[in-house]
Amino acid sequence: MIQHREVDVIILSYALTEELQVVTANCVVSLMASEDPLEIKFNVLVIESNKNLNYKYPSTQTIYPCFPFGFHSYMNLGIGLTSAPYVCLCNNDLFFHQNWATEIFKAMDQTPDLLSVSPVCSLYHPQNGFPLNSGIRIGYNVGNEVAGWCLFVKREIFGLIGELDENFIFNASDLDYSTTLEVLNIKHALVTSAVVDHLRSKTLDTQNEERQGELVLGKEYYDRKWGYRILAWKDFKV
């Protein structure tokens, strides 16, 4: 039996409407109900972008940063404010199934050099060739093994990769993360017995077209950052 594991769960929220506030609150409720707190303790930090909300989500520490949103910059803030040996980086539009973290710990205990994992989404992965309960799937493909909406890591990984690149505001953040792991040969896996459903871009859908465009920029920067490095890395591997 797993005993006394502690996980810092960092959830990014932008509760621009009451409906989106409920999305974040429901995410936290499902998280806190998903595991026995005597075995796995979740320290939940919600980083809320709506500065006018003035609300503390139950069972969380809720903070309102004084600087503009960036997916990686807000995650770095959360990582710096927490200290547990495990960290889970999350969107707010998630539903946590029972024993998801227990299953992740089983996978990490089985594969000690596994520093980074994603849980499986029962709404998405089975339709894309990743059935539930089909084992530990090592890989770096974004949207498949790397589910950017929920990344569960050993904190020690940040000693290897450094801070997340804050040039990524939203789009391609997960692509940059996965490429960093692959180039550094840091193992990542999809744990298909750990189920966390992604309810899909609830916050992004509420933004106006200009703001959506700002949030999804990032691929061009990714290409500039990694283009020649990837070619050199592939040549080196050969």
N, C-alpha and C positions, 0 to 999 in steps of 0.2 A: 504493500500500500504506500502511495506517495504521501509524504508527510512534510508539512511546514515549508512548502515552496512559496516564494513571494514574487509577484509580477507587477511591475509598473505598467499600467495600460494608459497610453496617451491617445486621446480622442480629439480630433480636430472638428470643430462645429462652426457653422455660420447660420444661426437661427434667425434668419431675416424675417420669418413669419412664425406664427404660432404653430403651424403644422410642422415646420422644421425643428422647432423647439421640442415638439413631441417625438420626432424622429430620434433626436439625440437622447432624450430621456428614456425612450423605449430601448435604445441600444444599451444604455447603462443598466436598465432593469434586467434585460436578458443576460447580460454579462454577470451580474451579481448573483443571479439565480442558477448559473450554469455549473458551479462547482461547490463542494463542501468547503466553507471558509476555514474550517479547522485543518484542512489539508492544503488548500491553495488560497492564498490571500491576494486579492487584487487591490492595488493602490491606484485609484482612477484619477487621472488628471485630465479635465476637459479644458481645452484651449478654445475659447469662444471669440469669434471675430466680430460679432455684433456688439459694439461697444455700448449701445443704448439699452441692452437687455437687462443688466443689473440683476442677474438671477444666478443662484447657485444650484447646480443639478444635485439632487439627493445622492448620497453615498460617494460624492466626489470632492476633490478640490477643483474649483473652477476659477480660471484666471482669464484676464482680458489684456492681451499684450498692447503696448503703446505704439507698436510699429506695424506697418502694413503686412497683410497676409502673404506668406510664401509657404508652400507645403514643407519644404525642407527647413526653412528658417524657424517655423513654428515647431517642427519636430525636434530640431536641435535645442530649442528653448526647453521643451519638455524633458528631453534626455538630460540636460544640464540641471534641471530642478529635481531630478529623481535619483535613486541610488540602489534599487533592488538589483539582484544579479540577472534578472530576466526583464526584457522590455518588449512590449507589444505596441506597435505603431498602427493606429486605426483610423479609418474613415468613421463618420458618425452614423452612416446608414447600414448598420450591420445587425444581424440577429445571431446570438451565440447559442448553439445547441449544447445540451448536457454533455459534460465531460470532455469538451473540446481541448481544454488545456491539459487534462490528464493524458489524453492521447498524444499530444505534442511532447510531453515529458517522457512518455514511453519511447517515442521515436528518438529523442535526444539521448536518453539513457542507452538505448540500443546502438546508437551511432555517435560516440562521444565527440567526434570532430565535426559534427553537424552544428554549426553556429547560427544558422538562419533557416526559418521555415515559414511556409504559409499554410493555413488551414484550407480545406476544400470547401467550395460553395456548392451546395446541392442543387441550386437553381441554374448553375452555369457549367461546372466541370463535367458532369456525366454526359452532357450533350456534346462535349468537345474532346471525348476520348479518355477521360479520367474518371472511371466509375468510383463510387464510394467504396471504401474498404478494399482498395486494390494495392495497398502497400505504401511504402515510402518512395516517392518518385523524385529522384535527383535530377536537377536541371535548372536552366536559367532563362527559359522562355517566358516573357512577360505575358500575363493573361492565362498562362498554363501553370507551370510550376511556381512562378513568381506572381502571386496575387497581390498587387500593390495596395489593395484596400485593407490588407491585414498582414503585417510582417511581424513575426515573433522571433526574437533574437536573444542570444546570450550577450549581456552587456559588454563582455570582453571584445566583441567584434569591433567596437568603435576604437579600440586601441590599435586595430589593424587597418581599418579603412578611414579613420579620422572622422571629422564632422561630415554630415551630409552636405552636398554642394548646394549652397543657397542661391545660385544662379537659376535653379529650377524652381519656378513659382508653382507649377502644378503639372502640366503635361510633360511627359518623359522623365518625371522624377523616378518612377519605378524602373524605367529603362536604364537610367544612369546607375541606379543601385545595383541592378542585376549585372550590368557590364562590369562594374567595379568588383563585384564578388567573383565573377568568372575570370577576369584578368588576374586577380590576386589568388586564384585557386582556393577560394573559400567556399565550402560546400553549402548549398541551399537545396531544400526539398519541399515538395508538396506532401503534406501528411493527409492521406485520403480517408483516415478514420476520424480526423478532427474536423468537425463541421461548423463553419461560420458562414451564414448566408449574407451575400451582398445584395442590398435592395436597389442598387444602381443609381448613382448620380442625382440623388434627390436635391442636393443643394445646387449643383451646377445648373440644373434645369430651370431654376428660378431666376438666374442672372440674365440681364439684358444682353443683346448680341455683342455689344462692345466689350462688356466685362467677360463674357464667355471667351471671346477672342484673346483677351489678355491672359486668361487662366490656362488656355490650351497651348499658348506659345511655349516653345522649349525644344522642339525637335531640331530646329536649326542650330541652336546652341549645342545640343547633343552631338550633332554631326561635326561641328567645328571642334568640339572637345575631343571626341573619340575617333574621328575618321582615320587619321594617319596612324594613331596609336593601335587601333584594331588591326590594321594591315601589318604593322610591324610585329605585333603580338602573334598573329597567325603565322607569319614567316618564322618567328622564333620557335613556335611550337613544332613546326615541321622540321 
